[in-house]
Each structure stands twice: as C-alpha cells, then as structure tokens.
Amino acid sequence: KTVKCAMELANWKKYVKGKTVFIKTNLLIKTVVPGQCTSPWVIEGIIKVLKENNKTIYIGDANVATAKQVEAAAKNWGIMDLCKEYNIKFINLSKQETKKVRLNGKIFKYVDIPKILTEVDSIITAPVLKTHFIHGMTCALKNQWGCLPRSRQQLHMVIKEAIPEINKALKINFAVADATICLEGNGPVNGIPKIINSIFASNDLVALDAMAADFIGLKKENIGYIKYAEEIGLGSTKYKVIGDKLSPIEFIPAKINQSLIVNIEMKLRKIPLISNLIFKTAIFKIPAFLASR
C-alpha cells in the first residue's frame, strides 16, 4: 500500500508508458543483510501496481566486476520467488547482447547498453538508499551503474561524470527508492542497517537523489554526480516533498579509508603505468578476487 501510495503521489502513470516495463533492482551481493540490496517487499509492491495496470514486467541487474553474484543474489533475496509467483522473466544484464547508444559526453562517445533496456517501453529504477565510500551515497542515479554489463571498474576515476552519462543514455522513466531499511556507515556493502520505513518516488532522479542526500545529512551540493546530472539536463536539484512530513535523519557517513582494498585501488589508479598494468590486464583478476572475499 505504501509503494502504491508513493507511486501515485508521484503520478507514475504519466511517465511509465507502454506495455513492457523493466524494473532495475539492486542485487549487489548474494549475502542477505537488510539494506544491502533492494528489499523484496518493495519490488513486490511495484510488481503489484504494474500488474493492476496490465503491464508485462522484466526484472534484472548485472554482475559486479569481482563476482558473478546476480543470479544467486536474486535467489537469496527472494526475487526469483517473486518472478515465479507473478510470471515475470528475470534478466541477468551481464548475459545480454548489447546495443551501442551514441552519447558524445565527457566520458562516453557511446555506451554499450543491454539490448532489452533499449527495447522495453519504460524503465523503473528501484534502488536502496545507502552510503557509499567512494561518492558519498547511492540511490536513484547510481543504480544504473549496474546497467553496464562489463568493465565498470575501469570508470572509478571518472564516476562523477560516468553515472549521469549512463543515465542519459538509458532514459529512466521513473524511480521508486527503497528506504524501508537503508545502510549507513561503510556502504554500499559493509555498512550498518538503518530502519527508516519510507518509500520515495519520482520521475526526476536528480530531484530524488538531491532530496535523499539532504535527508541523510550529506547535502546535495557535496555529491558530485548529482551536480553534473543537473548540468547535463537530467533533472533539477530543486525538489518539493509531498506526502508524509519528512524530517532529516543523519546517517553515519562512509569513508574511503575504511575500505583498505578500494583505498589502495583509487591511489594506484592515479599512477598511469601501474594503473594500466594492474587494471587493464589479466592481473586485475587477483585484486578482484580479494575484493570479493
């Protein structure tokens, strides 16, 4: 009921057009700690709203650079059960044929997008609100990082520009953010679950992320990819909250020095010779394996 209420307050039918809808969930990790991935009750809420309106639904995410986790995560987090119950096809985006989408951005001249994301009528992104040790937070815009099926790890040094440009290539129609159980501290994986009991929805991902940043005490102007997303016309950081009254709840921030491997990675990427050797050859499999443990 809460998911439906949030979607209706944000006038979802105005933006989610056509018969086929892809729900981009967050299945970052196969272990089940609340707040790490999008909660199955939020995904089921979206499914029920779409089914009431006779939509054909797909749900999916991609593997990360360090593990082929997405199908195990979908099983462990109950997404496969939902797919079976509601007759929905689960899509591993890392196994999909891709299509080149021309962009001419700062980072991308074109983006390889899983073909299904270019074929469905609408895309709903369904992130979970979390802190993140590289760029402060992850929510609606960052959730599309998982729409690149391969080589995302090579973009860490330009992530501020890469995230908005990926969103520009994809043209997300609507966002339903899971803030029922969030993650604070050393997110996006090793943080602390934080019960917020909220659902956020909007057609403007920039506005939603700006609100979320302010809500958790990070301030929207401190999140680089939100500022760049507004600059390239993806949305506005000026937002208006409707529905229940929203009072800020300060999250414990994530700090990059809390993650030894990522901290080392970011420093090494700044040294061209070492960066090319470690991250663009087969040697990358060694730190990738260590990071997945």
C-alpha positions as CSV (number, residue, x, y, z in Angstrom):
1,K,0.0,0.0,0.0
2,T,2.9,2.4,0.8
3,V,4.6,1.7,-2.5
4,K,1.4,2.3,-4.4
5,C,0.7,5.5,-2.5
6,A,4.2,6.8,-3.2
7,M,3.9,6.0,-6.9
8,E,0.5,7.6,-7.2
9,L,1.6,10.8,-5.4
10,A,4.4,11.0,-7.9
11,N,2.0,10.5,-10.8
12,W,3.7,7.4,-12.2
13,K,1.2,6.7,-14.9
14,K,2.2,10.0,-16.6
15,Y,5.7,8.7,-17.1
16,V,5.6,4.9,-17.3
17,K,4.1,4.4,-20.7
18,G,3.6,1.4,-22.9
19,K,3.0,-2.3,-22.2
20,T,6.5,-3.5,-21.2
21,V,8.4,-2.3,-18.1
22,F,11.9,-3.3,-16.9
23,I,12.4,-3.0,-13.1
24,K,16.1,-2.3,-12.4
25,T,16.7,-3.6,-8.9
26,N,19.9,-3.6,-6.8
27,L,21.4,-7.1,-6.4
28,L,24.9,-6.1,-5.4
29,I,25.7,-9.1,-3.2
30,K,24.3,-12.6,-2.6
31,T,24.5,-12.5,1.2
32,V,21.3,-11.2,2.8
33,V,21.9,-8.3,5.2
34,P,18.9,-5.9,5.2
35,G,19.9,-2.7,3.5
36,Q,22.5,-4.1,1.1
37,C,20.1,-4.8,-1.7
38,T,16.6,-3.6,-2.7
39,S,14.1,-5.2,-0.3
40,P,11.8,-7.8,-1.9
41,W,8.7,-6.3,-0.3
42,V,9.4,-3.0,-2.2
43,I,9.9,-4.9,-5.5
44,E,6.7,-6.9,-4.9
45,G,4.8,-3.6,-4.3
46,I,6.0,-2.2,-7.6
47,I,5.0,-5.5,-9.3
48,K,1.5,-5.4,-7.9
49,V,1.0,-1.8,-9.1
50,L,2.2,-2.7,-12.6
51,K,0.1,-5.9,-12.7
52,E,-3.0,-4.0,-11.8
53,N,-2.4,-2.0,-14.9
54,N,-1.7,-5.0,-17.2
55,K,2.0,-4.3,-17.7
56,T,4.4,-7.0,-18.9
57,I,7.3,-6.9,-16.5
58,Y,11.0,-7.8,-16.6
59,I,13.3,-7.6,-13.5
60,G,17.1,-7.6,-13.6
61,D,20.6,-6.4,-12.7
62,A,24.2,-7.2,-13.7
63,N,27.1,-9.0,-12.2
64,V,29.8,-6.8,-10.5
65,A,33.4,-6.8,-11.6
66,T,34.6,-9.0,-8.8
67,A,31.9,-11.7,-8.8
68,K,29.1,-13.4,-10.8
69,Q,26.7,-12.7,-8.0
70,V,23.4,-11.6,-9.6
71,E,21.6,-14.8,-10.1
72,A,22.5,-16.2,-6.6
73,A,21.5,-12.8,-5.1
74,A,18.2,-12.9,-6.9
75,K,17.5,-16.3,-5.4
76,N,18.6,-15.4,-1.9
77,W,16.8,-12.1,-1.8
78,G,13.5,-13.6,-2.9
79,I,13.4,-12.0,-6.4
80,M,13.3,-15.4,-8.1
81,D,10.3,-16.4,-6.0
82,L,8.6,-13.2,-7.0
83,C,9.3,-13.9,-10.7
84,K,7.8,-17.3,-10.3
85,E,4.8,-16.1,-8.4
86,Y,3.9,-13.3,-10.8
87,N,5.1,-14.9,-14.1
88,I,8.0,-12.5,-14.6
89,K,11.2,-13.1,-16.5
90,F,14.4,-12.4,-14.6
91,I,17.2,-10.9,-16.7
92,N,20.9,-11.1,-16.0
93,L,22.1,-8.0,-17.8
94,S,25.7,-9.3,-18.0
95,K,24.5,-12.1,-20.3
96,Q,22.6,-9.8,-22.7
97,E,23.5,-8.8,-26.2
98,T,24.3,-5.1,-26.1
99,K,23.5,-2.2,-28.4
100,K,25.7,0.9,-28.9
101,V,23.9,4.1,-27.8
102,R,25.6,7.2,-29.1
103,L,26.1,9.9,-26.4
104,N,29.1,12.3,-27.2
105,G,29.5,13.0,-23.5
106,K,32.7,13.9,-21.5
107,I,33.4,10.3,-20.7
108,F,31.3,8.3,-23.3
109,K,31.1,8.7,-27.0
110,Y,28.8,5.8,-26.9
111,V,27.6,3.3,-24.3
112,D,27.1,-0.4,-24.7
113,I,23.6,-0.9,-23.2
114,P,21.9,-4.4,-22.8
115,K,19.6,-4.6,-25.7
116,I,16.5,-5.3,-23.6
117,L,16.8,-1.9,-22.0
118,T,16.5,-0.3,-25.4
119,E,13.5,-2.4,-26.4
120,V,11.2,-2.1,-23.4
121,D,8.7,0.7,-23.3
122,S,9.6,2.0,-19.9
123,I,12.3,1.5,-17.1
124,I,11.6,1.9,-13.4
125,T,14.8,2.0,-11.3
126,A,14.3,0.6,-7.8
127,P,17.4,1.4,-5.7
128,V,18.0,1.1,-2.0
129,L,19.3,4.3,-0.2
130,K,22.8,3.7,1.1
131,T,26.0,5.5,2.0
132,H,28.9,4.8,-0.4
133,F,32.6,5.2,0.5
134,I,33.6,6.5,-3.0
135,H,31.0,9.1,-3.7
136,G,29.1,9.6,-0.5
137,M,25.8,7.9,-1.3
138,T,24.0,5.7,-3.7
139,C,20.3,5.9,-4.7
140,A,18.3,6.6,-7.9
141,L,21.1,7.8,-10.3
142,K,23.8,5.4,-9.1
143,N,21.5,2.4,-9.5
144,Q,22.1,2.5,-13.3
145,W,25.8,1.7,-12.7
146,G,24.5,-1.9,-12.7
147,C,23.1,-1.4,-16.2
148,L,26.6,-1.6,-17.7
149,P,27.2,-5.3,-18.1
150,R,31.0,-5.2,-18.3
151,S,34.1,-3.2,-17.4
152,R,32.5,-0.8,-14.9
153,Q,35.6,-1.0,-12.6
154,Q,37.6,0.9,-15.2
155,L,35.4,4.0,-14.7
156,H,36.0,4.6,-10.9
157,M,38.2,7.6,-11.5
158,V,35.6,9.4,-13.6
159,I,32.5,8.1,-11.8
160,K,31.2,11.7,-11.1
161,E,30.6,12.1,-14.8
162,A,30.1,8.5,-15.8
163,I,27.0,8.0,-13.6
164,P,25.0,10.9,-15.1
165,E,26.0,10.0,-18.7
166,I,24.9,6.4,-18.2
167,N,21.5,7.7,-17.1
168,K,21.3,10.0,-20.1
169,A,21.9,7.0,-22.4
170,L,19.3,4.9,-20.7
171,K,16.4,7.4,-20.2
172,I,14.9,6.1,-17.0
173,N,11.2,6.9,-16.7
174,F,10.6,6.6,-13.0
175,A,12.2,5.8,-9.7
176,V,10.9,4.0,-6.6
177,A,13.6,4.2,-3.9
178,D,13.6,1.6,-1.0
179,A,14.2,3.5,2.2
180,T,12.5,0.9,4.4
181,I,15.8,-0.5,5.5
182,C,18.8,1.6,4.4
183,L,22.6,1.2,5.0
184,E,24.8,3.8,6.8
185,G,28.5,3.8,7.6
186,N,30.8,1.8,5.4
187,G,28.4,1.3,2.5
188,P,27.5,0.0,0.0
189,V,28.2,-3.4,1.4
190,N,29.7,-3.4,4.8
191,G,27.6,-0.8,6.4
192,I,25.0,-0.8,9.2
193,P,21.3,-1.5,8.5
194,K,19.2,1.5,9.4
195,I,15.4,1.3,9.6
196,I,13.7,4.3,8.1
197,N,10.4,2.8,7.0
198,S,10.0,5.1,4.0
199,I,9.4,4.9,0.2
200,F,10.5,7.7,-2.1
201,A,9.2,8.0,-5.7
202,S,9.7,10.5,-8.5
203,N,10.1,10.8,-12.3
204,D,13.1,13.1,-11.6
205,L,16.0,11.1,-10.5
206,V,18.1,14.2,-9.8
207,A,15.5,15.7,-7.5
208,L,15.1,12.4,-5.7
209,D,18.8,12.0,-5.1
210,A,19.1,15.6,-4.1
211,M,16.3,15.1,-1.5
212,A,17.9,11.8,-0.3
213,A,21.3,13.5,0.1
214,D,19.8,16.3,2.2
215,F,17.7,13.7,4.1
216,I,20.7,11.7,5.3
217,G,22.8,14.8,6.1
218,L,25.3,14.7,3.2
219,K,23.9,17.8,1.4
220,K,23.2,17.6,-2.3
221,E,25.9,20.1,-3.3
222,N,28.5,17.7,-1.9
223,I,27.6,14.8,-4.2
224,G,29.5,15.4,-7.5
225,Y,27.4,13.2,-9.8
226,I,24.1,14.9,-8.7
227,K,25.6,18.3,-9.7
228,Y,26.8,17.0,-13.1
229,A,23.4,15.3,-13.7
230,E,21.7,18.6,-13.3
231,E,24.2,20.3,-15.6
232,I,23.6,17.9,-18.4
233,G,19.8,18.3,-18.1
234,L,18.7,15.1,-16.4
235,G,16.7,16.9,-13.8
236,S,16.6,19.5,-11.1
237,T,18.1,19.6,-7.6
238,K,15.2,21.9,-6.6
239,Y,12.6,19.5,-5.2
240,K,9.3,19.6,-3.4
241,V,8.3,16.8,-1.0
242,I,4.7,15.8,-0.9
243,G,3.0,13.1,1.2
244,D,4.1,12.5,4.8
245,K,6.3,15.1,6.5
246,L,10.0,14.3,6.1
247,S,12.4,15.1,8.8
248,P,16.2,14.7,8.1
249,I,17.9,11.7,9.7
250,E,21.6,11.9,9.8
251,F,23.5,8.8,8.6
252,I,26.9,7.7,9.7
253,P,29.0,8.7,6.6
254,A,31.1,6.3,4.7
255,K,34.8,6.9,4.4
256,I,37.1,5.5,1.7
257,N,39.9,4.8,4.2
258,Q,37.6,2.3,5.9
259,S,37.9,0.1,2.9
260,L,41.6,-0.9,2.5
261,I,41.3,-2.5,-0.9
262,V,39.3,0.3,-2.5
263,N,41.5,2.9,-0.9
264,I,44.6,1.2,-2.4
265,E,42.9,0.9,-5.8
266,M,42.0,4.5,-6.0
267,K,45.5,5.6,-5.2
268,L,47.0,3.1,-7.8
269,R,44.6,4.3,-10.5
270,K,46.2,7.7,-10.2
271,I,49.6,6.3,-11.4
272,P,49.2,5.7,-15.2
273,L,51.8,2.9,-15.7
274,I,50.7,0.9,-12.6
275,S,47.0,1.6,-13.4
276,N,47.4,0.2,-16.9
277,L,49.3,-2.8,-15.7
278,I,47.0,-3.8,-12.9
279,F,43.6,-2.8,-14.0
280,K,43.7,-3.3,-17.8
281,T,45.4,-6.7,-17.9
282,A,44.7,-10.2,-16.5
283,I,46.4,-9.2,-13.3
284,F,43.2,-7.4,-12.3
285,K,41.7,-10.9,-11.5
286,I,43.9,-11.0,-8.4
287,P,42.6,-7.9,-6.6
288,A,39.1,-8.6,-7.9
289,F,39.2,-12.0,-6.2
290,L,40.5,-10.5,-3.0
291,A,37.8,-7.8,-3.1
292,S,35.1,-10.4,-3.4
293,R,36.1,-12.3,-0.3
